Amino acid sequence: MSSGSGATWRNWGGNVTAHPSVVTEVSTVGGVVDAVRTAASRGLTLRVAGTGHSFTPLVATDGVLLRVDGLRGVLGVDRERMRVRVAAGTPLHQLNPALQALGLALPNLGDIDRQTISGAVATGTHGTGVRRQGIAAAVCGLTLVLADGSVLRCSAAESPEVFEAARVGLGALGVVVEVELQCVPAFRLHARESGESFSSVLGGIHELADAHDHVDMHWFPHTDRVLLKRNDRVGPGEGPGPLPPWRSRLDDDLLANRVYEGVNRVLARAPRLTPRVNQLSARVLGAREFADDSWKVFCSSREVRFVESEYAVPRTSVVPVLSELRAWFERTSAPVPFPVEVRFIGADDVWLSTAYERANAYVAVHQYHRMDPGPLFAAFEAIVAEHEGRPHWGKVHTLGADRLRSLYPRFDDVLAVRDRLDPGRLFTNAHVAHLLGD
Ligand SMILES: Cc1cc2nc3c(=O)[nH]c(=O)nc-3n(C[C@H](O)[C@H](O)[C@H](O)COP(=O)(O)OP(=O)(O)OC[C@H]3O[C@@H](n4cnc5c(N)ncnc54)[C@H](O)[C@@H]3O)c2cc1C
C-alpha cells in the first residue's frame, strides 16, 4: 500500500476534478483493509477509483481516494461451470485476452475495454443486444471489504441481499476486491457496418434489433445518416476474416481518432459549420465487413475526448425519443458534432441496473469536450423524463433520490443494505448523497 497527498484527480472526460486529501494505491486485499480502517479512524470518507471513465462525480472526494487498479489478474477458474474469479482492478483489456486463453469470454461488452471490471460492474456498464444483458448480470459473486474492515463474500446463495445491492453498487456499499464472473465459451462475431438512412432505419428499428445479436447505431445530428453496426455470432471458420491491420489503423486510429480530433477542434472554433461537417463525417466511415474474436469486435479505441449523457428507456419508447431529439436539433440547430448512439439490452434482475425487470433501448448523446454540452443534455433529459428514463450511473444526469426511487422498485432495499453495512457513511461523497438521499 502506498499513500500520497495533494494530488489532483481528473476523470477521462475532463469534466470532473477532485482534490483528495489522501490518494492510496493498493495491490492486496490486506492493503484495502488497512486503507478502510485508517480512513475510518481519521474520520475521512473514502471513494474507490477505477480508471475514471465515468462522467458523473462518483469518484470525486476530498477524503481518501483509493486506487484499486493494482489488484489485477485472474485468481481462479472453475472450468466446468465456466466461472472465473478476477481481482477487482483488472482492466477489461487484460481480462478479455486472459479469458480467451482459457477458451472463455464475457457474453457481452461495451464499446471500450479501458475500464476496470469493478468500475464497469459498479455503474451498470452495458453493450447491446436484445437477447443479452449488461456486464453486472454476468457477476455471480463478489468479495467486499466493508466499512468496519471485515471481508464479506456474497452471491445469490451467500448474503443474497448484499449481492443484489452491491452488483451495481456505485462504490457505496464497500470496496469490491474480487468479482466472480459467469462466462460463456469464447465466440466470434461477424460484423457488418454500413451507412444508412436514419429515417428508414427508424421505420424498421424493432425488426432490426430482433434480427441480430448486437445492433448499435450512430446517428449524426443534423443529417439523415446513420452508421449501422450489426454483429452476429458465427462458428469457428465461418464468416469473413478479420480486418487487415492497415484497415483497422486507417478506420480506428486515423479516421475515428486523429482526423476526428482535428475536425472537432475546428468545430469548437466555428460551431456553425457543424451541420455541413456532420454530413461529411457520416459518409467517411464507410461500409465494412469482417469477423473476429468477440471482444475485438465489441471494443475499439476512443481517443477523442467527449462528455456523455445516456439514458435507458423502455424499448417501446425508442422511436418517440429519437423523433423528439431530431425535432429539437431541427428547432435549435445546436452545434453537436458527435453522433447519438442507440443500443438495446434485455431485462435483468440486478436491483440498481438500468435494465432491472425492463427491456431497454439506450440513447446516448455526446458533446466534444471543448464544446458546451449544457443545452443538449438539458433538452435530452427533459425528453427522456417523459419516458421513464433511467440514467446510466456513470454518465451525466441530474436525477436525485426522489426521482430514482420512483424508477427503481428495489431502491429502498438498496438503502436498507447500505444502512446496515455503512451506517457511518464512510463510502460517500456529495454526488452519492444526492443519488441515495443522504
Ligand atoms: C470512452 C468511453 C466509452 C464508454 N463506453 C461505455 C459503453 O459502451 N457502455 C457503458 O455502459 N458505459 C460506457 N462507458 C462508461 C464506463 O463504462 C463506466 O463509467 C465505468 O464505470 C468506468 O469504469 P472505471 O473503471 O473507469 O470506473 P470509475 O469511473 O473510476 O468508477 C466508477 C464507479 O465504480 C466504483 N468502483 C470502481 N471500482 C470499485 C471497487 N473495486 N469497489 C467499489 N467500487 C468501485 C467507483 O467508486 C465509482 O462509483 C464509457 C466511458 C467512456 C469514457
PDBQT file of the ligand as one rigid body, heavy atoms in Angstrom, charges set to zero:
ROOT
HETATM    1  C1  LIG A 501     -14.835   6.432 -23.937  1.00  0.00    +0.000 C 
HETATM    2  C2  LIG A 501     -15.856   5.768 -23.038  1.00  0.00    +0.000 A 
HETATM    3  C3  LIG A 501     -16.628   4.736 -23.535  1.00  0.00    +0.000 A 
HETATM    4  C4  LIG A 501     -17.589   4.116 -22.716  1.00  0.00    +0.000 A 
HETATM    5  N1  LIG A 501     -18.358   3.125 -23.238  1.00  0.00    +0.000 NA
HETATM    6  C5  LIG A 501     -19.350   2.591 -22.487  1.00  0.00    +0.000 A 
HETATM    7  C6  LIG A 501     -20.215   1.574 -23.011  1.00  0.00    +0.000 A 
HETATM    8  O1  LIG A 501     -20.050   1.124 -24.141  1.00  0.00    +0.000 OA
HETATM    9  N2  LIG A 501     -21.230   1.124 -22.223  1.00  0.00    +0.000 N 
HETATM   10  C7  LIG A 501     -21.440   1.610 -20.960  1.00  0.00    +0.000 A 
HETATM   11  O2  LIG A 501     -22.396   1.187 -20.305  1.00  0.00    +0.000 OA
HETATM   12  N3  LIG A 501     -20.611   2.513 -20.406  1.00  0.00    +0.000 NA
HETATM   13  C8  LIG A 501     -19.574   3.007 -21.147  1.00  0.00    +0.000 A 
HETATM   14  N4  LIG A 501     -18.737   3.939 -20.579  1.00  0.00    +0.000 N 
HETATM   15  C9  LIG A 501     -18.884   4.252 -19.146  1.00  0.00    +0.000 C 
HETATM   16  C10 LIG A 501     -17.954   3.370 -18.303  1.00  0.00    +0.000 C 
HETATM   17  O3  LIG A 501     -18.021   2.026 -18.676  1.00  0.00    +0.000 OA
HETATM   18  C11 LIG A 501     -18.355   3.457 -16.811  1.00  0.00    +0.000 C 
HETATM   19  O4  LIG A 501     -18.402   4.779 -16.399  1.00  0.00    +0.000 OA
HETATM   20  C12 LIG A 501     -17.432   2.636 -15.900  1.00  0.00    +0.000 C 
HETATM   21  O5  LIG A 501     -17.905   2.739 -14.598  1.00  0.00    +0.000 OA
HETATM   22  C13 LIG A 501     -15.999   3.100 -15.920  1.00  0.00    +0.000 C 
HETATM   23  O6  LIG A 501     -15.177   2.186 -15.202  1.00  0.00    +0.000 OA
HETATM   24  P1  LIG A 501     -13.909   2.736 -14.414  1.00  0.00    +0.000 P 
HETATM   25  O7  LIG A 501     -13.004   1.590 -14.116  1.00  0.00    +0.000 OA
HETATM   26  O8  LIG A 501     -13.319   3.872 -15.151  1.00  0.00    +0.000 OA
HETATM   27  O9  LIG A 501     -14.585   3.228 -13.060  1.00  0.00    +0.000 OA
HETATM   28  P2  LIG A 501     -14.618   4.692 -12.415  1.00  0.00    +0.000 P 
HETATM   29  O10 LIG A 501     -15.293   5.611 -13.343  1.00  0.00    +0.000 OA
HETATM   30  O11 LIG A 501     -13.278   5.057 -11.916  1.00  0.00    +0.000 OA
HETATM   31  O12 LIG A 501     -15.592   4.405 -11.178  1.00  0.00    +0.000 OA
HETATM   32  C14 LIG A 501     -16.949   4.132 -11.414  1.00  0.00    +0.000 C 
HETATM   33  C15 LIG A 501     -17.633   3.738 -10.111  1.00  0.00    +0.000 C 
HETATM   34  O13 LIG A 501     -17.193   2.446  -9.734  1.00  0.00    +0.000 OA
HETATM   35  C16 LIG A 501     -16.777   2.462  -8.375  1.00  0.00    +0.000 C 
HETATM   36  N5  LIG A 501     -15.749   1.452  -8.227  1.00  0.00    +0.000 N 
HETATM   37  C17 LIG A 501     -14.725   1.181  -9.067  1.00  0.00    +0.000 A 
HETATM   38  N6  LIG A 501     -14.010   0.161  -8.588  1.00  0.00    +0.000 NA
HETATM   39  C18 LIG A 501     -14.591  -0.216  -7.415  1.00  0.00    +0.000 A 
HETATM   40  C19 LIG A 501     -14.300  -1.203  -6.449  1.00  0.00    +0.000 A 
HETATM   41  N7  LIG A 501     -13.264  -2.032  -6.577  1.00  0.00    +0.000 N 
HETATM   42  N8  LIG A 501     -15.098  -1.297  -5.359  1.00  0.00    +0.000 NA
HETATM   43  C20 LIG A 501     -16.164  -0.459  -5.217  1.00  0.00    +0.000 A 
HETATM   44  N9  LIG A 501     -16.467   0.499  -6.112  1.00  0.00    +0.000 NA
HETATM   45  C21 LIG A 501     -15.695   0.606  -7.196  1.00  0.00    +0.000 A 
HETATM   46  C22 LIG A 501     -16.310   3.889  -8.149  1.00  0.00    +0.000 C 
HETATM   47  O14 LIG A 501     -16.311   4.226  -6.785  1.00  0.00    +0.000 OA
HETATM   48  C23 LIG A 501     -17.353   4.642  -8.934  1.00  0.00    +0.000 C 
HETATM   49  O15 LIG A 501     -18.504   4.775  -8.147  1.00  0.00    +0.000 OA
HETATM   50  C24 LIG A 501     -17.757   4.556 -21.368  1.00  0.00    +0.000 A 
HETATM   51  C25 LIG A 501     -16.963   5.594 -20.868  1.00  0.00    +0.000 A 
HETATM   52  C26 LIG A 501     -16.022   6.210 -21.698  1.00  0.00    +0.000 A 
HETATM   53  C27 LIG A 501     -15.184   7.330 -21.145  1.00  0.00    +0.000 C 
ENDROOT
TORSDOF 0
